[in-house]
Amino acid sequence: MNIKEDKQRNVSAADDICESKSEPRKEWKIVGGILISAIVIAVMLFVFKPRAEKLAIKEEPPLAEYVLANVKSVSIPVFSQGSINAKTHIKLMAEVSGRVKRLAQLKLDGGFFKKDELLLVIDDADYRLAITKAKAQISSAEQQLARVEAEAGQAVYDLKQIGRDPSSSSSYALRKPHLAEAKANLQAAKADLAIAQLQLNRTRVSAPFDGRVITKQVDIGQYVTPGTLLADIYSTEMVEVRLPVSLHQAELLGLGLRNEQQDIDAVSVKLTSEYSSSIYTWQAKLSHTEGELDARNRLVFAVAEIASPYAKDRENPDKPPLTPGMFVKAELTGVEKPAVIVLPRTALRYASEIWLIDEENKLQKQKVTLYAKDRDSVYIRSGLNQGDKVIMNAIDFPVDGMKLQPVKKQNTQVNGLSQVKIKSENE
């Protein structure tokens, strides 16, 4: 039995060894089949792949939007800014002594008043007594003069009675010095009355113009003396604004430093200010240029005036008054400059360069000389000619002589709004 069992075990072990050797052979056959199939598929894809169609590359030049340069005479605007100031601003002083008895139109800071309206009253009792005294002195002086005149006449009569010529007598004998003294005393008494009357009038302070109170400095019961500050007031009949301009801007306006009236009259001024989220405008009149340059920045100040700044605008009732302290922007225009080319600000490159399209539709860079430039426009003095094609848009990597595709910009009016229409030269 043992010998048979050993033989059976050996036979089963041999069978296991044979089976384990046959399994790797099957795996290699499977892998090999997959590789061969992949190679066959790859070869077929390569052999039967579609061929890409070769197309010619079309190079299109960049678009260049342009406008035509137009030479014309233009009044070049100059922009400035400043604050509104009252043209007439005074400190109201007391001219006599006394206690403040009444505040009329001077009772409120910011209050308005009309010319000749009563502003303030000072106690006038002392000055009324002074008038009474002066009138009494006049009566006494008149009586004295009458007495001296009678004495002078009697002296002449007495000289004639004793046979003496009055013309050969002394002035004292004729009472001439006494007569002169009496007349002088009468004149002095009348002068005292006039002074007393003037001081009485000065106890009532009246408005010298239509105006407004900035601040009052006294109140009822306060004792004032000559020179005491009563109030700060200003006139509402006229306001002004100081507008700083450079010497170059003054030349653009046609203003010289001689302050000649015909040059000043040729300049128009438009003021704008924002109030309650709205923009309002006023027309002003240039009055003069100040007599010296600002030592810090070499600017000259042009002074513009606006009459009736508090008058209501019937067409625009919400329009505010031009109150002192209000900030305004100003646009000044003067004499026309001949042969000026006005272009949008976007046409200017690198401070003084313009891009043009030449006759062969190629880019040409051109240096220009400017009169001025502002936020929206540039005013060219030289460097361009009538009809030049000026490029308006940006171009990537601009090079002199590069080919361009011109596109003309035209301004059109659609429903009252300015719009830009682009038209290609190829259309």
Buried (B, 14 or more C-beta within 10 A) or exposed (E): EEEEEEEEEEEEEEEEEEEEEEEEEEEEEEEEEEEEEEEEEEEEEEEEEEEEEEEEEEEEBBBBBBBEBEBEEBBBBBBBBBEBBBBBEBEBBBBBBBEBBBBBBBBEEEBBBEEEBBBBBBBBEBBBEBBEBBBEBBEEBBEBBEEBBEBBEEBBEEBEEEEEEEEEEEEEBBBBEBBEEBBEBBEBBBEBBEBBBEBBBBBBBBBBBBBBBBEBBBEEEEEBEEEBBBBBBBBBBBBBBBBBBBEEBBBBBBBEEEEEEEBBEBBBBBBEBEEEEEEBEBEBBBBBBBEEBEEEEEBBBBBBBBEEBBEEEEEEEEBBBBBBEBEBBBBBBBBEBEEBBBBEEEBBBEEBEBBBBEEEBBBBBBEBEBBBBEEEBBBBBEBBEEEBBBBBBEBEEBEEEBEBBBBBBEEEEEEEEEEEEEEEEEE
